[in-house]
């Protein structure tokens, strides 16, 4: 059996700030990437390592007050394509400059990531906000991850 060429590398989180967007419905959307693992997959043509990541897009909303409810029927399970089609497509504006998230690997590299928001849809589905008694709409997003790499000085 062949030995795997990829190896997991330890890393330190330097910065994981939220990128923020004002949605057309008055809601503030916050987006960032939660990096769980960084794996060195090899060396590229330019002599730099090729890093792969296990990561999740994280979103949070500060919902517009007029969209909050005190009752709702919780719908569980995955969001369906039909729910996205039936939802409200929302325009958005960034709040400030788009921020890079920064991670330093134990082997001397800085990995930079930035979420790029492509689409936001407010679904007809609502979800409870903890035990507050309030319910907020659920938002579906399309987020792409932009990567940069540099050698740490």
C-alpha positions in Angstrom: 0.0 0.0 0.0 1.3 3.4 -1.0 2.1 5.9 1.8 0.0 9.1 1.7 1.9 12.1 0.4 -0.3 14.7 2.3 0.5 15.6 5.9 -1.5 17.6 8.4 0.3 20.7 9.7 -0.3 22.5 13.0 -1.3 26.1 12.7 -2.0 29.1 14.8 -5.1 31.4 14.3 -3.8 35.0 13.9 -7.1 36.6 12.8 -10.6 35.4 12.1 -12.7 38.5 11.9 -16.2 38.7 10.5 -16.9 40.2 7.1 -20.1 42.1 7.3 -22.9 42.9 4.9 -26.1 45.0 5.0 -28.9 43.1 3.4 -31.7 44.8 1.6 -34.2 43.6 4.3 -32.4 45.5 7.0 -30.5 42.5 8.4 -26.7 42.5 9.1 -25.1 39.4 7.8 -21.7 38.3 9.3 -19.5 35.8 7.4 -16.3 34.0 8.2 -14.5 30.7 7.5 -13.9 28.3 10.4 -10.7 26.4 9.6 -10.5 23.0 11.2 -7.4 21.5 9.6 -4.6 22.5 7.2 -3.0 19.7 5.1 0.2 20.1 3.0 -0.6 18.2 -0.2 2.7 18.6 -1.9 4.9 21.3 -3.6 3.7 23.3 -6.6 5.7 24.3 -9.7 6.8 27.6 -8.1 8.3 25.7 -5.1 5.5 26.7 -2.7 3.6 24.1 -0.8 0.0 23.3 -1.8 -2.2 23.5 1.2 -5.7 22.0 1.4 -8.1 22.7 4.2 -11.0 21.3 6.1 -13.2 24.4 6.7 -16.8 25.5 7.1 -18.4 28.7 6.1 -19.9 30.4 9.2 -22.7 32.9 9.0 -24.5 34.8 11.6 -27.2 37.5 11.4 -28.4 40.4 13.4 -31.9 40.3 12.2 -34.0 43.3 11.4 -36.5 43.7 14.3 -39.5 43.7 11.9 -38.6 40.3 10.7 -38.5 38.6 14.2 -41.4 36.5 15.4 -42.5 35.2 18.8 -43.9 32.0 17.3 -42.9 29.7 14.6 -42.9 26.1 13.4 -39.4 24.8 13.4 -38.5 23.0 10.2 -35.6 20.7 10.6 -33.4 19.0 8.0 -31.4 20.1 5.1 -32.4 23.2 3.1 -33.9 22.0 -0.2 -33.4 23.5 -3.7 -37.1 24.3 -3.8 -36.9 26.3 -0.6 -34.1 28.4 -2.1 -36.1 28.9 -5.3 -39.2 30.0 -3.2 -37.1 32.3 -1.0 -36.5 36.1 -1.4 -33.3 36.9 -3.3 -31.6 39.8 -1.4 -29.3 42.5 -2.6 -26.4 43.4 -0.1 -23.7 45.9 0.5 -20.4 45.2 2.3 -19.8 47.0 5.5 -16.2 48.3 5.3 -13.3 46.5 3.5 -13.3 42.7 3.1 -11.0 41.2 5.7 -8.5 38.5 5.3 -8.4 35.7 7.8 -4.9 34.7 8.8 -3.3 31.4 9.9 0.4 30.7 10.5 1.5 27.1 9.9 4.1 25.4 12.0 6.3 25.0 9.0 6.7 28.7 8.3 3.9 29.8 6.0 1.0 32.3 6.3 -2.3 31.1 4.9 -4.8 33.9 4.1 -8.5 33.2 3.4 -11.3 35.5 2.6 -15.0 34.7 2.1 -16.6 36.1 -1.0 -20.3 36.4 -0.8 -22.1 35.6 -4.1 -25.8 35.3 -3.3 -28.2 35.6 -0.3 -31.7 34.2 -0.1 -34.1 34.7 2.8 -36.0 31.5 3.2 -39.6 31.2 4.4 -38.2 29.0 7.2 -37.7 30.4 10.7 -35.5 29.2 13.5 -35.5 29.8 17.3 -32.9 32.1 18.8 -31.8 30.0 21.7 -34.3 30.1 24.6 -35.2 33.7 24.0 -38.7 33.0 22.6 -37.8 34.8 19.4 -37.6 33.3 15.9 -35.6 34.7 13.0 -35.7 33.9 9.3 -33.1 31.4 7.9 -30.8 32.7 5.2 -29.2 30.6 2.5 -25.8 31.9 1.2 -23.4 31.1 -1.6 -19.9 31.8 -0.4 -16.6 31.2 -2.2 -13.3 31.0 -0.4 -10.4 33.0 -1.8 -6.9 31.8 -0.8 -3.4 33.4 -0.6 -0.1 32.0 0.7 3.1 33.7 1.7 6.3 32.6 3.4 6.4 33.9 6.9 9.4 36.1 7.5 
